[in-house]
């Protein structure tokens, strides 16, 4: 019983830590296809866009609505990208491996320094 309680407490602490670090709302969505930036879209405006890269003979449709992005349609075999929940937090991603598509939520805060300056 003590072990189970300790594991539960550790799980809650880890969950809260992850929410603190990655729980900030994102500002825009970056869409990459085959490792190249396809476009960047604000989470503040509602859009529906179909992505057809012309190389995989496939398509994905993503929707930004109410500050969240989700993939609503795809013709990939497993449709895991469609089954993922809508995302809105900085650092979250939706991936479609067959179409080499990555949709990432990016935060608006940029680092003050890129590296050490002397």
N, C-alpha and C positions, 0 to 999 in steps of 0.2 A: 504494500500500500504506500509506503514511504517513497519507494522508487517511482511509482506511477505519479505521485504528486510532484516529485522533483522533475520528472520528465515534462509534465504539463506546464510547470512554471518556466522551465527552460524554453519550451515551445512558444509560450506567450511572449517571453522576453525577446526571442529571435524575431517573432512576427512584428512586434512593436518597433524593433530596431530597423527592420526592412521597410516598414511603413514610414518611419521617420526619414530614412535616407532616400527612398524612391517614391515616397508618397506625394511629392509635389506635383501639382497639375502642370501639364505641358502647355506649350504655346503653339507649336505647329507640328505638322507631320512631314517626315521626309520619306519619300518613296524611292527605293532603289530597285532596279531590274538588272540582273546579271552583273551586280557590283557597281553599276553606274547610276548616278542620281537621275531619276526620271522627273521628279518635281518636288516642290515643297508647298504645303497648303496649310493655311491657318485653321486652327481648331475652333475659331470664333465664327466661321461662316459655314453654313450647311451646303455640302456639295455631294454629287454622285458622279463617279468617274470610272470608266472602263479602261483597263490597261491591257493592251495587246502588243507584246514586244516584237511580233513578227518573226521570232526565231523558234519559239516552242510550239507554235500553232495552238496556243491556248490563251485564255483570258481570265482576268480577275476583275471584279467590280468591288470598289470600296466606297463607303459612305461615311461622310463626316456629318454628324447630327448631334445637337445639344452638347457640343464640346467633346464628343467621343468619336473614335473611328473604328469601323469594323469592316470585314470583308463579307459581302452579302451574297455574292455569286462567284463561282469558279468552275472551270471544266476539268480540273485536275482529278485524278482517280480517287483519292482518299478524302478530299475536301476538308482537311484538318484546319485550313485557314478560315473556312466558313464557320466551323464549329467553335473557334475561339471566341471568347467574350470580347465585347467592345473595350477598347483601351483609351486612357486619357492621361495617365501619369508619366512623368518624365522617366525615360529609360525603358518603357514597355515596348514590345514589338509583336508584330504578327508576321509569320513567315510562311511562304508557300514554296517548298523546295522544288517541286516539279517545274515551276515557272520562274524560279530564281528571283522571287519577289520578297522584299523586306519592307515593311511599313513600320517606322519607328517614331515614337513620340519624343519630341525634343523640347527641353525647357528653355525659357527665355533668359535665364541668368547665365552669363558667360563669365569665365574665369577672368580675374583681374590681370593675371600674369600667365603667360604661356610657359615660362620656365624661369630659371634663376637668372637675374640680371645683376651685373655688378657695377 
